[in-house]
Amino acid sequence: MPQPKVLNVLVAYDVATDSREGRRRLRRVAIVCSGFGQRVQNSVFECRVTPAQLEVLEMRLLKEIEPTEDRLRIYTLPSDYEAAVRIHGIRPEFDLKEPLIV
């Protein structure tokens, strides 16, 4: 059985936090993202997902944000994105290509 295609995705968001509901949305967006990848900046996650998982991720995020107040960007990166990314400073806690044991 062939393995499903895996996509490297970068999720970036900016949630308006000047209200209590905005702060709740921010937490909920981060929780959704953490279920699919790892945080690499305060509001940026790197994820390795199948196309079906990407659809689920986007659908869940769109349910959480307020489109008139928040911003959400989802970038699909090339499969060899590590060659194009320069990382300085603290490295991520785990490698997304390795199995994750929770």
Phi and psi in radians as a Rosetta constraint file:
Dihedral C 1 N 2 CA 2 C 2 CIRCULARHARMONIC -1.200 0.35
Dihedral N 2 CA 2 C 2 N 3 CIRCULARHARMONIC 2.547 0.35
Dihedral C 2 N 3 CA 3 C 3 CIRCULARHARMONIC -1.302 0.35
Dihedral N 3 CA 3 C 3 N 4 CIRCULARHARMONIC 2.474 0.35
Dihedral C 3 N 4 CA 4 C 4 CIRCULARHARMONIC -1.172 0.35
Dihedral N 4 CA 4 C 4 N 5 CIRCULARHARMONIC 2.589 0.35
Dihedral C 4 N 5 CA 5 C 5 CIRCULARHARMONIC -1.066 0.35
Dihedral N 5 CA 5 C 5 N 6 CIRCULARHARMONIC 2.449 0.35
Dihedral C 5 N 6 CA 6 C 6 CIRCULARHARMONIC -1.952 0.35
Dihedral N 6 CA 6 C 6 N 7 CIRCULARHARMONIC 2.300 0.35
Dihedral C 6 N 7 CA 7 C 7 CIRCULARHARMONIC -1.873 0.35
Dihedral N 7 CA 7 C 7 N 8 CIRCULARHARMONIC 2.481 0.35
Dihedral C 7 N 8 CA 8 C 8 CIRCULARHARMONIC -1.674 0.35
Dihedral N 8 CA 8 C 8 N 9 CIRCULARHARMONIC 2.141 0.35
Dihedral C 8 N 9 CA 9 C 9 CIRCULARHARMONIC -2.241 0.35
Dihedral N 9 CA 9 C 9 N 10 CIRCULARHARMONIC 2.436 0.35
Dihedral C 9 N 10 CA 10 C 10 CIRCULARHARMONIC -1.961 0.35
Dihedral N 10 CA 10 C 10 N 11 CIRCULARHARMONIC 2.169 0.35
Dihedral C 10 N 11 CA 11 C 11 CIRCULARHARMONIC -1.953 0.35
Dihedral N 11 CA 11 C 11 N 12 CIRCULARHARMONIC 2.168 0.35
Dihedral C 11 N 12 CA 12 C 12 CIRCULARHARMONIC -2.214 0.35
Dihedral N 12 CA 12 C 12 N 13 CIRCULARHARMONIC 2.417 0.35
Dihedral C 12 N 13 CA 13 C 13 CIRCULARHARMONIC -2.519 0.35
Dihedral N 13 CA 13 C 13 N 14 CIRCULARHARMONIC 2.712 0.35
Dihedral C 13 N 14 CA 14 C 14 CIRCULARHARMONIC -2.399 0.35
Dihedral N 14 CA 14 C 14 N 15 CIRCULARHARMONIC 1.860 0.35
Dihedral C 14 N 15 CA 15 C 15 CIRCULARHARMONIC -1.850 0.35
Dihedral N 15 CA 15 C 15 N 16 CIRCULARHARMONIC 2.274 0.35
Dihedral C 15 N 16 CA 16 C 16 CIRCULARHARMONIC -1.138 0.35
Dihedral N 16 CA 16 C 16 N 17 CIRCULARHARMONIC 2.128 0.35
Dihedral C 16 N 17 CA 17 C 17 CIRCULARHARMONIC -1.993 0.35
Dihedral N 17 CA 17 C 17 N 18 CIRCULARHARMONIC 0.378 0.35
Dihedral C 17 N 18 CA 18 C 18 CIRCULARHARMONIC -1.443 0.35
Dihedral N 18 CA 18 C 18 N 19 CIRCULARHARMONIC 0.059 0.35
Dihedral C 18 N 19 CA 19 C 19 CIRCULARHARMONIC -2.298 0.35
Dihedral N 19 CA 19 C 19 N 20 CIRCULARHARMONIC 2.857 0.35
Dihedral C 19 N 20 CA 20 C 20 CIRCULARHARMONIC -1.076 0.35
Dihedral N 20 CA 20 C 20 N 21 CIRCULARHARMONIC -0.738 0.35
Dihedral C 20 N 21 CA 21 C 21 CIRCULARHARMONIC -1.115 0.35
Dihedral N 21 CA 21 C 21 N 22 CIRCULARHARMONIC -0.652 0.35
Dihedral C 21 N 22 CA 22 C 22 CIRCULARHARMONIC -1.087 0.35
Dihedral N 22 CA 22 C 22 N 23 CIRCULARHARMONIC -0.732 0.35
Dihedral C 22 N 23 CA 23 C 23 CIRCULARHARMONIC -1.135 0.35
Dihedral N 23 CA 23 C 23 N 24 CIRCULARHARMONIC -0.623 0.35
Dihedral C 23 N 24 CA 24 C 24 CIRCULARHARMONIC -1.153 0.35
Dihedral N 24 CA 24 C 24 N 25 CIRCULARHARMONIC -0.755 0.35
Dihedral C 24 N 25 CA 25 C 25 CIRCULARHARMONIC -1.054 0.35
Dihedral N 25 CA 25 C 25 N 26 CIRCULARHARMONIC -0.737 0.35
Dihedral C 25 N 26 CA 26 C 26 CIRCULARHARMONIC -1.016 0.35
Dihedral N 26 CA 26 C 26 N 27 CIRCULARHARMONIC -0.815 0.35
Dihedral C 26 N 27 CA 27 C 27 CIRCULARHARMONIC -1.106 0.35
Dihedral N 27 CA 27 C 27 N 28 CIRCULARHARMONIC -0.725 0.35
Dihedral C 27 N 28 CA 28 C 28 CIRCULARHARMONIC -1.172 0.35
Dihedral N 28 CA 28 C 28 N 29 CIRCULARHARMONIC -0.685 0.35
Dihedral C 28 N 29 CA 29 C 29 CIRCULARHARMONIC -1.089 0.35
Dihedral N 29 CA 29 C 29 N 30 CIRCULARHARMONIC -0.779 0.35
Dihedral C 29 N 30 CA 30 C 30 CIRCULARHARMONIC -1.096 0.35
Dihedral N 30 CA 30 C 30 N 31 CIRCULARHARMONIC -0.687 0.35
Dihedral C 30 N 31 CA 31 C 31 CIRCULARHARMONIC -1.129 0.35
Dihedral N 31 CA 31 C 31 N 32 CIRCULARHARMONIC -0.762 0.35
Dihedral C 31 N 32 CA 32 C 32 CIRCULARHARMONIC -1.039 0.35
Dihedral N 32 CA 32 C 32 N 33 CIRCULARHARMONIC -0.853 0.35
Dihedral C 32 N 33 CA 33 C 33 CIRCULARHARMONIC -1.070 0.35
Dihedral N 33 CA 33 C 33 N 34 CIRCULARHARMONIC -0.695 0.35
Dihedral C 33 N 34 CA 34 C 34 CIRCULARHARMONIC -1.159 0.35
Dihedral N 34 CA 34 C 34 N 35 CIRCULARHARMONIC -0.346 0.35
Dihedral C 34 N 35 CA 35 C 35 CIRCULARHARMONIC -1.320 0.35
Dihedral N 35 CA 35 C 35 N 36 CIRCULARHARMONIC -0.192 0.35
Dihedral C 35 N 36 CA 36 C 36 CIRCULARHARMONIC -2.108 0.35
Dihedral N 36 CA 36 C 36 N 37 CIRCULARHARMONIC -0.233 0.35
Dihedral C 36 N 37 CA 37 C 37 CIRCULARHARMONIC -2.934 0.35
Dihedral N 37 CA 37 C 37 N 38 CIRCULARHARMONIC -2.767 0.35
Dihedral C 37 N 38 CA 38 C 38 CIRCULARHARMONIC -2.155 0.35
Dihedral N 38 CA 38 C 38 N 39 CIRCULARHARMONIC 2.546 0.35
Dihedral C 38 N 39 CA 39 C 39 CIRCULARHARMONIC -1.278 0.35
Dihedral N 39 CA 39 C 39 N 40 CIRCULARHARMONIC 2.287 0.35
Dihedral C 39 N 40 CA 40 C 40 CIRCULARHARMONIC -2.032 0.35
Dihedral N 40 CA 40 C 40 N 41 CIRCULARHARMONIC -0.291 0.35
Dihedral C 40 N 41 CA 41 C 41 CIRCULARHARMONIC -2.549 0.35
Dihedral N 41 CA 41 C 41 N 42 CIRCULARHARMONIC 3.020 0.35
Dihedral C 41 N 42 CA 42 C 42 CIRCULARHARMONIC -0.914 0.35
Dihedral N 42 CA 42 C 42 N 43 CIRCULARHARMONIC -0.781 0.35
Dihedral C 42 N 43 CA 43 C 43 CIRCULARHARMONIC -2.151 0.35
Dihedral N 43 CA 43 C 43 N 44 CIRCULARHARMONIC 0.620 0.35
Dihedral C 43 N 44 CA 44 C 44 CIRCULARHARMONIC -2.393 0.35
Dihedral N 44 CA 44 C 44 N 45 CIRCULARHARMONIC 2.283 0.35
Dihedral C 44 N 45 CA 45 C 45 CIRCULARHARMONIC -2.194 0.35
Dihedral N 45 CA 45 C 45 N 46 CIRCULARHARMONIC 2.471 0.35
Dihedral C 45 N 46 CA 46 C 46 CIRCULARHARMONIC -1.769 0.35
Dihedral N 46 CA 46 C 46 N 47 CIRCULARHARMONIC 2.304 0.35
Dihedral C 46 N 47 CA 47 C 47 CIRCULARHARMONIC -2.311 0.35
Dihedral N 47 CA 47 C 47 N 48 CIRCULARHARMONIC 2.542 0.35
Dihedral C 47 N 48 CA 48 C 48 CIRCULARHARMONIC -2.028 0.35
Dihedral N 48 CA 48 C 48 N 49 CIRCULARHARMONIC 1.942 0.35
Dihedral C 48 N 49 CA 49 C 49 CIRCULARHARMONIC -2.398 0.35
Dihedral N 49 CA 49 C 49 N 50 CIRCULARHARMONIC 2.758 0.35
Dihedral C 49 N 50 CA 50 C 50 CIRCULARHARMONIC -1.396 0.35
Dihedral N 50 CA 50 C 50 N 51 CIRCULARHARMONIC 2.868 0.35
Dihedral C 50 N 51 CA 51 C 51 CIRCULARHARMONIC -0.980 0.35
Dihedral N 51 CA 51 C 51 N 52 CIRCULARHARMONIC -0.661 0.35
Dihedral C 51 N 52 CA 52 C 52 CIRCULARHARMONIC -1.149 0.35
Dihedral N 52 CA 52 C 52 N 53 CIRCULARHARMONIC -0.725 0.35
Dihedral C 52 N 53 CA 53 C 53 CIRCULARHARMONIC -1.138 0.35
Dihedral N 53 CA 53 C 53 N 54 CIRCULARHARMONIC -0.624 0.35
Dihedral C 53 N 54 CA 54 C 54 CIRCULARHARMONIC -1.085 0.35
Dihedral N 54 CA 54 C 54 N 55 CIRCULARHARMONIC -0.719 0.35
Dihedral C 54 N 55 CA 55 C 55 CIRCULARHARMONIC -1.093 0.35
Dihedral N 55 CA 55 C 55 N 56 CIRCULARHARMONIC -0.739 0.35
Dihedral C 55 N 56 CA 56 C 56 CIRCULARHARMONIC -1.129 0.35
Dihedral N 56 CA 56 C 56 N 57 CIRCULARHARMONIC -0.808 0.35
Dihedral C 56 N 57 CA 57 C 57 CIRCULARHARMONIC -0.987 0.35
Dihedral N 57 CA 57 C 57 N 58 CIRCULARHARMONIC -0.888 0.35
Dihedral C 57 N 58 CA 58 C 58 CIRCULARHARMONIC -1.090 0.35
Dihedral N 58 CA 58 C 58 N 59 CIRCULARHARMONIC -0.755 0.35
Dihedral C 58 N 59 CA 59 C 59 CIRCULARHARMONIC -1.052 0.35
Dihedral N 59 CA 59 C 59 N 60 CIRCULARHARMONIC -0.771 0.35
Dihedral C 59 N 60 CA 60 C 60 CIRCULARHARMONIC -1.140 0.35
Dihedral N 60 CA 60 C 60 N 61 CIRCULARHARMONIC -0.711 0.35
Dihedral C 60 N 61 CA 61 C 61 CIRCULARHARMONIC -1.155 0.35
Dihedral N 61 CA 61 C 61 N 62 CIRCULARHARMONIC -0.706 0.35
Dihedral C 61 N 62 CA 62 C 62 CIRCULARHARMONIC -1.138 0.35
Dihedral N 62 CA 62 C 62 N 63 CIRCULARHARMONIC -0.476 0.35
Dihedral C 62 N 63 CA 63 C 63 CIRCULARHARMONIC -1.263 0.35
Dihedral N 63 CA 63 C 63 N 64 CIRCULARHARMONIC -0.429 0.35
Dihedral C 63 N 64 CA 64 C 64 CIRCULARHARMONIC -1.574 0.35
Dihedral N 64 CA 64 C 64 N 65 CIRCULARHARMONIC -0.602 0.35
Dihedral C 64 N 65 CA 65 C 65 CIRCULARHARMONIC -1.436 0.35
Dihedral N 65 CA 65 C 65 N 66 CIRCULARHARMONIC 2.816 0.35
Dihedral C 65 N 66 CA 66 C 66 CIRCULARHARMONIC -1.885 0.35
Dihedral N 66 CA 66 C 66 N 67 CIRCULARHARMONIC 1.837 0.35
Dihedral C 66 N 67 CA 67 C 67 CIRCULARHARMONIC -1.035 0.35
Dihedral N 67 CA 67 C 67 N 68 CIRCULARHARMONIC -0.396 0.35
Dihedral C 67 N 68 CA 68 C 68 CIRCULARHARMONIC -1.468 0.35
Dihedral N 68 CA 68 C 68 N 69 CIRCULARHARMONIC -0.173 0.35
Dihedral C 68 N 69 CA 69 C 69 CIRCULARHARMONIC -2.176 0.35
Dihedral N 69 CA 69 C 69 N 70 CIRCULARHARMONIC -0.444 0.35
Dihedral C 69 N 70 CA 70 C 70 CIRCULARHARMONIC -1.984 0.35
Dihedral N 70 CA 70 C 70 N 71 CIRCULARHARMONIC 2.899 0.35
Dihedral C 70 N 71 CA 71 C 71 CIRCULARHARMONIC -2.248 0.35
Dihedral N 71 CA 71 C 71 N 72 CIRCULARHARMONIC 2.469 0.35
Dihedral C 71 N 72 CA 72 C 72 CIRCULARHARMONIC -2.422 0.35
Dihedral N 72 CA 72 C 72 N 73 CIRCULARHARMONIC 2.286 0.35
Dihedral C 72 N 73 CA 73 C 73 CIRCULARHARMONIC -2.265 0.35
Dihedral N 73 CA 73 C 73 N 74 CIRCULARHARMONIC 2.352 0.35
Dihedral C 73 N 74 CA 74 C 74 CIRCULARHARMONIC -2.188 0.35
Dihedral N 74 CA 74 C 74 N 75 CIRCULARHARMONIC 2.039 0.35
Dihedral C 74 N 75 CA 75 C 75 CIRCULARHARMONIC -1.883 0.35
Dihedral N 75 CA 75 C 75 N 76 CIRCULARHARMONIC 2.249 0.35
Dihedral C 75 N 76 CA 76 C 76 CIRCULARHARMONIC -1.605 0.35
Dihedral N 76 CA 76 C 76 N 77 CIRCULARHARMONIC 2.129 0.35
Dihedral C 76 N 77 CA 77 C 77 CIRCULARHARMONIC -1.677 0.35
Dihedral N 77 CA 77 C 77 N 78 CIRCULARHARMONIC 2.766 0.35
Dihedral C 77 N 78 CA 78 C 78 CIRCULARHARMONIC -1.131 0.35
Dihedral N 78 CA 78 C 78 N 79 CIRCULARHARMONIC 2.723 0.35
Dihedral C 78 N 79 CA 79 C 79 CIRCULARHARMONIC -1.073 0.35
Dihedral N 79 CA 79 C 79 N 80 CIRCULARHARMONIC -0.492 0.35
Dihedral C 79 N 80 CA 80 C 80 CIRCULARHARMONIC -1.789 0.35
Dihedral N 80 CA 80 C 80 N 81 CIRCULARHARMONIC 0.683 0.35
Dihedral C 80 N 81 CA 81 C 81 CIRCULARHARMONIC -1.074 0.35
Dihedral N 81 CA 81 C 81 N 82 CIRCULARHARMONIC -0.412 0.35
Dihedral C 81 N 82 CA 82 C 82 CIRCULARHARMONIC -1.019 0.35
Dihedral N 82 CA 82 C 82 N 83 CIRCULARHARMONIC -0.550 0.35
Dihedral C 82 N 83 CA 83 C 83 CIRCULARHARMONIC -1.240 0.35
Dihedral N 83 CA 83 C 83 N 84 CIRCULARHARMONIC -0.394 0.35
Dihedral C 83 N 84 CA 84 C 84 CIRCULARHARMONIC -1.718 0.35
Dihedral N 84 CA 84 C 84 N 85 CIRCULARHARMONIC -0.177 0.35
Dihedral C 84 N 85 CA 85 C 85 CIRCULARHARMONIC -1.816 0.35
Dihedral N 85 CA 85 C 85 N 86 CIRCULARHARMONIC 2.294 0.35
Dihedral C 85 N 86 CA 86 C 86 CIRCULARHARMONIC -1.890 0.35
Dihedral N 86 CA 86 C 86 N 87 CIRCULARHARMONIC 2.070 0.35
Dihedral C 86 N 87 CA 87 C 87 CIRCULARHARMONIC -1.913 0.35
Dihedral N 87 CA 87 C 87 N 88 CIRCULARHARMONIC 2.243 0.35
Dihedral C 87 N 88 CA 88 C 88 CIRCULARHARMONIC -2.198 0.35
Dihedral N 88 CA 88 C 88 N 89 CIRCULARHARMONIC 2.541 0.35
Dihedral C 88 N 89 CA 89 C 89 CIRCULARHARMONIC 1.606 0.35
Dihedral N 89 CA 89 C 89 N 90 CIRCULARHARMONIC -2.668 0.35
Dihedral C 89 N 90 CA 90 C 90 CIRCULARHARMONIC -1.152 0.35
Dihedral N 90 CA 90 C 90 N 91 CIRCULARHARMONIC 2.278 0.35
Dihedral C 90 N 91 CA 91 C 91 CIRCULARHARMONIC -1.401 0.35
Dihedral N 91 CA 91 C 91 N 92 CIRCULARHARMONIC 2.769 0.35
Dihedral C 91 N 92 CA 92 C 92 CIRCULARHARMONIC -1.015 0.35
Dihedral N 92 CA 92 C 92 N 93 CIRCULARHARMONIC 2.718 0.35
Dihedral C 92 N 93 CA 93 C 93 CIRCULARHARMONIC -1.195 0.35
Dihedral N 93 CA 93 C 93 N 94 CIRCULARHARMONIC -0.495 0.35
Dihedral C 93 N 94 CA 94 C 94 CIRCULARHARMONIC -2.548 0.35
Dihedral N 94 CA 94 C 94 N 95 CIRCULARHARMONIC 2.795 0.35
Dihedral C 94 N 95 CA 95 C 95 CIRCULARHARMONIC -1.567 0.35
Dihedral N 95 CA 95 C 95 N 96 CIRCULARHARMONIC 2.171 0.35
Dihedral C 95 N 96 CA 96 C 96 CIRCULARHARMONIC -1.150 0.35
Dihedral N 96 CA 96 C 96 N 97 CIRCULARHARMONIC -0.318 0.35
Dihedral C 96 N 97 CA 97 C 97 CIRCULARHARMONIC -1.459 0.35
Dihedral N 97 CA 97 C 97 N 98 CIRCULARHARMONIC -0.311 0.35
Dihedral C 97 N 98 CA 98 C 98 CIRCULARHARMONIC -1.494 0.35
Dihedral N 98 CA 98 C 98 N 99 CIRCULARHARMONIC 2.692 0.35
Dihedral C 98 N 99 CA 99 C 99 CIRCULARHARMONIC -1.081 0.35
Dihedral N 99 CA 99 C 99 N 100 CIRCULARHARMONIC 2.467 0.35
Dihedral C 99 N 100 CA 100 C 100 CIRCULARHARMONIC -1.822 0.35
Dihedral N 100 CA 100 C 100 N 101 CIRCULARHARMONIC 2.120 0.35
Dihedral C 100 N 101 CA 101 C 101 CIRCULARHARMONIC -1.868 0.35
Dihedral N 101 CA 101 C 101 N 102 CIRCULARHARMONIC 2.104 0.35
